[in-house]
Amino acid sequence: MRALLVGNGAREHSIAEALARDSDVYAFMKAKNPGIARIAKEHTLGDLNDNSAIASFAEEVNPDFVIVGPENPLANGVTDVLEEKGFKVVGPDKQLAKLESDKSFTREFMKRQNVFGAPDFQVCRSYDEAVDAIDRIQNVVVKAAGLVGGKGVKVLGDQLKSLDEAKAYAKDVLDCKIGPIPRVVIEEKLEGEEFSLQAFVDGKHVIPMPLAQDHKRAYDDDKGPMTGGMGSYSDSDHLLPFVTEEDRAKALRIMQETVEALYKETWKYYKGVLYGGFMLTADGPRLLEYNVRFGDPEAMNVLPIMENPLTEVCQQIVDGTLTSVDFQEKATVCKYVVPKGYPTSPVGGAKIEVTPVEGVRTYYSSVDEREDGLYMTSSRAVAFLGIADMIEEAEKQARRALSGVSGPVFYRDDIGTRELIQKRIEHMQKLRSAGTAAQQATDSTPSETKSVSQQPTSKINTEEL
């Protein structure tokens, strides 16, 4: 088999590693990722937004299928161009990729198709609409509708200190100072714990992967600015310590309903990887966002422990014959090394040295291999993955590898540690207990005397999930 991989980050490095088990791998990259370059039978460098260049390279290597790693090429319609030339692609076309590239589309689509799972929201196309929505919802999250590299979301009480700041940020989005789309999504702020559910999709079947939890904040204890993701972990039972099987089943059902509704509305089968970013609340999971590709870093939590050959799964996706995918009962912890100052004022162009540690997977991200060594860009540089029977042991493995990097870098020390995970568990226990108490109080109140404020606030009918 011959597989063409588009992309050059750590996510793509892990994809290339998985494909190479039983395929010849070819790669189209924007910079020379040393890990992918060593795996690939042939690679070329170019603009990931240049659909014609990608298609030309595909014609040269004639792959059995193409798998697209990053979101931007999918949003720019690379699948459409490749399919027109007869290539099979693991990744949705431009219209279906709007699930990620346009948050306003996703929210309105879910409402239109009665897909449960969204928080209270309003898509705004003018400043007056945004002001009204912010004043109505009050406790808000303000989201740029378009792609902003995972950094277009601001939360009241965090990055936004007042409703006036929320309104000012909404205006910047509408004026396209942030993101390419003049629409802003105003949503209610949810309290809970986030988790990632990735799934393989052939248009009819949605096959889940182990859950993972990403860490977006730059610094320990979830402090600092938002990033592309400083690391993630997964558990050996494929859940998370604070997520139940019922929670996972409800989240998966939301994704299944989404895939079914996409076909109902567009008459197109979604083929590729669908990633649901969920907030687990006292009322169950709510969908924060969709991504139309593997997560980064979450791809590294699942691909190394996948028992089925990725090539086989990709072939089943494009053929519409996906059945089941098995994973080892292992825990994983992934930790990223990033340039000092990342993400606000990163040291770009600095040289680093990486000494691999035995027993730990090393995945190169936004680096460029030159004749005299390895150079960072302004984004995440190298990820290390520990795999073990327990999260705690996997964390120790990943931590051990961090000492093998020299240069102007830093990393989060607490990802995957017992202390941080225990905080997550206790947080959810507190929320669930409060939710149960509130429900019991509501149930004990005679129905004829219930006030509006005493009614359950959940917009989701969990019985239907």
C-alpha positions in Angstrom: 0.0 0.0 0.0 1.0 3.6 -0.7 -0.2 6.4 1.6 0.3 10.1 1.1 0.4 12.2 4.3 -0.2 15.9 4.3 1.2 17.9 7.2 4.4 18.1 9.3 3.6 18.4 13.0 3.9 15.9 15.8 0.4 14.7 15.0 1.5 13.9 11.5 4.7 12.2 12.8 2.5 9.8 14.9 0.3 9.2 11.8 3.3 8.5 9.7 4.7 6.1 12.3 1.3 4.2 12.4 1.0 4.1 8.6 4.6 2.8 8.2 3.7 -0.5 9.9 2.4 -1.8 6.6 2.5 1.0 4.0 5.0 3.0 2.0 4.6 6.5 3.3 5.0 9.7 1.2 4.8 13.1 2.8 3.9 16.7 1.7 5.3 19.0 4.4 5.8 22.8 4.8 9.1 22.2 6.7 11.3 19.2 7.1 10.1 17.3 10.1 13.0 14.9 10.8 10.8 12.2 12.2 8.5 12.1 9.1 11.5 12.5 6.7 13.1 9.4 8.1 9.9 7.4 7.8 8.8 8.6 4.4 9.9 6.8 1.3 9.8 10.2 -0.4 8.8 13.7 0.7 8.5 17.2 -0.7 8.2 20.7 0.9 5.6 23.2 0.0 2.7 25.4 1.1 0.0 23.3 2.9 -2.6 25.7 1.5 -1.5 25.1 -2.1 -4.0 22.5 -3.3 -2.5 22.3 -6.7 1.0 21.5 -5.4 -0.5 18.8 -3.1 -2.4 17.3 -6.0 0.7 17.4 -8.3 2.7 15.5 -5.7 -0.2 13.0 -5.4 -0.1 12.4 -9.1 3.7 11.8 -8.9 3.5 9.2 -6.1 0.0 7.7 -7.0 -1.1 6.8 -3.4 -3.9 4.3 -2.6 -5.2 7.0 -0.3 -4.3 10.5 1.1 -4.7 11.3 4.8 -4.7 15.0 5.7 -3.4 15.9 9.1 -4.0 19.7 9.8 -7.4 21.5 9.6 -6.4 24.3 7.2 -5.9 22.2 4.0 -9.3 20.6 4.7 -10.9 24.0 5.2 -9.3 25.1 2.0 -10.9 22.3 0.0 -7.9 20.0 -0.6 -10.1 17.0 -0.4 -12.4 18.4 -3.2 -9.4 18.9 -5.5 -7.9 15.5 -4.8 -11.2 13.6 -5.2 -11.7 15.4 -8.6 -8.5 13.9 -9.7 -9.6 10.4 -8.6 -7.8 10.1 -5.3 -9.4 8.7 -2.1 -9.0 11.0 0.9 -9.3 10.4 4.6 -10.7 13.8 5.5 -13.9 15.6 4.7 -14.5 18.0 1.8 -14.7 21.7 2.2 -18.4 21.8 2.9 -18.3 19.2 5.7 -15.0 20.6 7.1 -17.1 23.7 8.1 -17.8 21.7 11.3 -14.4 23.0 12.4 -13.7 25.9 10.1 -17.0 27.8 10.9 -18.3 27.6 14.5 -21.4 29.5 13.5 -22.2 26.9 10.9 -21.9 24.1 13.5 -24.1 25.7 16.1 -26.8 26.6 13.6 -26.6 23.2 11.9 -27.0 21.4 15.3 -30.0 23.5 16.1 -31.5 23.1 12.6 -31.1 19.3 12.8 -32.2 19.0 16.4 -28.8 17.5 17.5 -28.6 17.6 21.3 -25.5 18.8 23.1 -25.1 22.5 22.4 -25.0 25.0 25.2 -27.2 28.1 25.0 -25.8 30.2 22.2 -26.4 32.9 19.6 -24.6 33.4 16.3 -24.2 37.2 15.8 -23.6 38.9 12.5 -23.7 42.5 13.8 -22.4 44.3 16.8 -25.9 45.1 18.1 -26.8 41.4 18.0 -23.6 40.6 19.9 -24.4 43.2 22.6 -27.9 41.9 23.0 -26.6 38.2 23.2 -24.0 39.1 25.8 -26.5 41.1 27.9 -29.0 38.2 27.7 -26.6 35.3 28.5 -24.3 37.3 30.9 -21.9 34.5 31.9 -20.5 34.2 28.4 -17.8 32.6 26.2 -17.0 34.6 23.0 -15.8 32.6 20.0 -14.5 33.7 16.7 -16.4 31.8 14.1 -13.4 31.0 11.8 -10.1 29.2 12.3 -7.7 31.1 14.6 -5.3 28.3 15.5 -7.2 27.3 18.6 -6.8 30.7 20.2 -10.0 32.5 19.2 -12.0 31.7 22.3 -12.2 34.0 25.3 -14.1 33.4 28.5 -15.7 35.9 30.9 -13.8 35.9 34.2 -10.7 34.7 32.6 -9.4 36.5 29.4 -12.4 38.8 29.6 -12.7 40.7 32.8 -16.1 42.4 32.1 -19.1 42.3 29.8 -17.7 45.5 28.2 -14.5 43.6 27.3 -16.6 40.7 25.9 -18.4 43.2 23.7 -15.1 44.8 22.5 -13.7 41.3 21.6 -16.9 40.5 19.8 -16.5 43.7 17.8 -12.9 42.8 16.9 -14.1 39.4 15.6 -16.9 41.0 13.6 -14.4 43.5 12.1 -12.2 40.4 11.1 -9.4 41.6 13.3 -9.5 38.1 14.8 -10.3 35.3 12.3 -11.4 35.5 8.7 -15.2 35.3 9.2 -17.3 38.3 10.3 -19.5 36.3 12.7 -19.1 35.7 16.4 -20.7 33.0 18.5 -21.8 34.0 22.0 -22.3 31.0 24.3 -23.1 30.3 27.9 -20.1 29.5 30.1 -20.2 25.9 31.2 -18.7 24.6 34.4 -17.1 21.1 34.3 -14.1 19.2 33.0 -13.2 19.0 29.3 -12.4 15.8 27.5 -11.7 14.8 23.9 -13.5 12.0 22.0 -12.0 11.1 18.7 -13.6 8.7 16.3 -13.0 7.1 12.9 -15.9 7.7 10.5 -16.8 6.2 7.2 -20.0 8.1 6.8 -22.2 5.5 8.3 -20.2 4.1 11.3 -18.6 6.2 14.1 -16.0 4.1 15.8 -14.6 5.7 19.0 -11.1 5.9 20.2 -9.9 6.1 23.8 -10.8 9.3 25.6 -8.1 11.9 26.3 -7.8 15.1 28.1 -5.8 18.0 26.6 -4.2 20.8 28.6 -4.6 24.2 26.8 -3.1 26.4 29.4 0.6 27.2 29.1 1.6 26.9 32.7 1.2 24.4 35.6 -2.1 24.3 37.5 -4.0 25.4 34.4 -2.6 29.0 34.5 -1.4 31.3 31.7 -2.6 31.9 28.2 -4.3 29.5 25.9 -2.1 27.4 23.6 -2.4 24.8 20.9 -2.1 22.2 23.7 0.7 21.5 26.1 0.1 17.8 26.5 -2.6 15.2 27.2 -3.2 11.8 28.8 -5.4 8.8 28.4 -6.3 5.9 30.8 -6.0 2.2 30.3 -9.7 1.6 30.5 -10.2 4.1 27.6 -12.3 6.4 29.8 -10.9 9.1 32.1 -10.8 9.0 35.9 -13.7 11.5 36.1 -15.7 10.2 33.1 -18.2 7.3 33.3 -19.1 4.9 30.6 -22.6 6.6 30.5 -20.9 10.0 29.9 -18.9 8.6 27.1 -21.9 6.9 25.5 -23.8 10.2 25.6 -21.0 12.1 23.9 -20.6 9.4 21.3 -24.3 9.6 20.6 -24.1 13.3 19.9 -21.3 12.6 17.4 -23.3 9.8 15.8 -26.4 12.1 15.4 -24.1 14.8 13.9 -22.8 12.4 11.2 -26.3 11.2 10.4 -27.6 14.7 10.2 -24.8 15.8 7.9 -25.8 13.1 5.4 -29.4 14.0 5.8 -28.7 17.7 5.0 -25.9 17.4 2.4 -26.3 13.9 0.9 -22.5 13.5 1.6 -20.8 10.9 3.7 -18.4 12.3 6.3 -15.2 10.2 5.8 -12.2 10.7 8.1 -11.6 11.5 11.8 -14.1 13.4 13.8 -13.0 14.9 17.1 -15.5 16.1 19.7 -14.3 18.5 22.3 -16.7 18.1 25.2 -17.4 19.7 28.6 -18.6 17.2 31.2 -21.1 19.1 33.3 -23.3 18.0 36.2 -26.0 17.4 33.5 -23.7 15.3 31.3 -21.5 16.1 28.3 -22.0 19.2 26.2 -20.3 19.8 22.9 -17.8 22.7 22.9 -16.5 22.2 19.4 -15.8 19.8 16.6 -12.5 19.3 14.8 -12.4 17.4 11.5 -9.1 15.7 12.1 -7.0 14.0 14.8 -6.3 16.2 17.8 -2.8 17.4 18.5 -1.6 16.1 21.0 -4.5 13.6 21.3 -3.5 11.7 18.2 -0.3 10.6 20.0 -2.4 9.2 22.9 -4.3 6.8 20.7 -2.4 5.9 17.5 0.6 4.2 19.3 -1.8 1.8 21.2 -4.0 1.0 18.2 -4.0 -2.7 17.4 -5.5 -2.5 13.9 -3.1 -1.3 11.2 -4.0 2.4 10.4 -3.6 1.7 6.7 -6.4 -0.9 7.0 -8.6 1.5 8.9 -8.0 4.3 6.4 -8.9 1.9 3.5 -12.1 1.0 5.3 -13.0 4.6 5.8 -12.7 5.6 2.1 -14.4 2.3 1.1 -17.3 2.8 3.6 -16.6 -0.6 5.2 -15.5 0.4 8.7 -16.4 -2.1 11.4 -14.3 -2.0 14.6 -11.0 -0.8 15.9 -9.2 -2.2 18.9 -6.8 -0.5 21.3 -4.4 -1.9 23.9 -5.4 -1.4 27.5 -2.6 1.0 28.2 -2.4 4.5 29.7 -0.5 7.3 27.9 0.9 10.7 28.8 2.1 13.2 26.2 4.1 16.3 27.2 5.2 19.0 24.8 8.4 21.0 24.8 7.8 24.6 23.5 9.9 27.7 22.9 10.3 30.1 25.8 7.7 32.8 25.7 5.2 30.5 23.9 2.4 31.4 22.9 2.5 35.2 23.3 6.1 36.0 22.6 7.9 32.8 21.6 11.6 32.6 20.9 11.5 31.7 17.2 14.3 30.3 15.1 16.3 29.0 18.0 18.4 25.8 17.7 17.7 22.9 20.0 19.2 19.5 20.6 17.1 16.4 21.4 18.5 13.3 22.9 15.9 10.5 22.7 15.2 8.4 25.8 14.8 4.7 25.5 11.2 3.5 26.0 9.7 6.9 25.3 8.2 7.9 22.0 9.6 11.2 20.5 7.4 13.1 18.0 8.7 16.2 16.3 6.4 19.1 15.7 7.1 22.6 14.5 10.7 22.2 13.8 12.9 22.4 10.8 15.9 20.1 10.2 18.8 21.9 8.5 22.3 20.8 7.7 23.6 22.1 11.0 20.9 20.9 13.3 17.3 21.3 14.5 15.6 24.7 14.7 12.3 25.6 16.3 9.7 27.8 14.8 7.4 29.9 17.1 5.1 27.0 17.9 5.3 23.7 19.8 8.6 21.9 19.1 8.8 18.3 20.4 6.3 15.9 22.1 7.2 12.9 24.3 4.9 10.1 25.0 5.0 7.6 27.8 3.0 4.3 27.6 2.4 2.1 30.6 -0.3 0.2 32.5 -1.0 3.2 34.8 -1.2 6.9 34.1 1.3 7.6 36.9 4.0 5.4 35.3 3.4 6.8 31.8 3.8 10.3 33.3 7.2 9.4 34.8 8.4 8.1 31.4 7.4 11.3 29.6 8.9 13.4 32.3 12.2 11.5 32.1 12.5 12.3 28.4 12.1 16.1 28.9 15.6 16.3 30.3 16.9 15.2 27.0 16.1 18.6 25.3 18.6 21.5 25.5 17.8 25.0 24.3 15.5 27.9 25.1 12.4 25.8 25.9 9.9 25.1 28.7 7.1 22.6 29.4 4.3 21.9 31.8 5.4 19.7 34.6 2.0 18.7 36.0 0.3 17.0 33.0 -0.7 13.5 33.9 0.3 13.8 37.6 -1.7 12.3 40.4 -2.2 15.7 42.0 -3.7 17.4 38.9 -5.9 14.4 38.0 -7.2 14.3 41.6 -8.3 17.9 41.3 -10.3 16.9 38.2 -12.0 14.1 40.0 -12.9 16.2 43.0 -14.2 19.0 40.8 -16.6 16.6 39.1 -17.6 15.0 42.3 -18.5 18.4 43.7 -20.5 19.4 40.6 -22.3 16.1 40.5 -23.2 16.3 44.2 -24.5 19.8 43.8 -26.5 18.8 40.7 -28.0 15.9 42.6 -28.9 18.0 45.5 -30.5 20.7 43.3 -32.5 18.1 41.4 -33.7 16.5 44.7 -34.8 19.9 45.9 -36.6 20.6 42.7 -38.3 17.2 42.8 -39.5 17.7 46.4 -41.2 21.1 45.4 -44.9 20.7 44.5 -45.1 21.3 40.7 -47.8 23.9 41.0 -45.5 26.1 43.2 -42.3 25.8 41.1 -41.0 29.1 40.0 -39.2 29.6 36.7 -35.8 29.9 38.5 -36.5 26.5 40.1 -36.9 24.6 36.8 -34.0 22.4 35.6 -31.6 24.5 33.5 -30.3 21.7 31.2 -31.2 22.2 27.5 -30.4 18.5 26.9 -32.9 15.7 27.3 -30.5 13.1 28.5 -33.1 10.4 28.2 -33.0 10.7 24.4 -29.2 10.3 24.3 
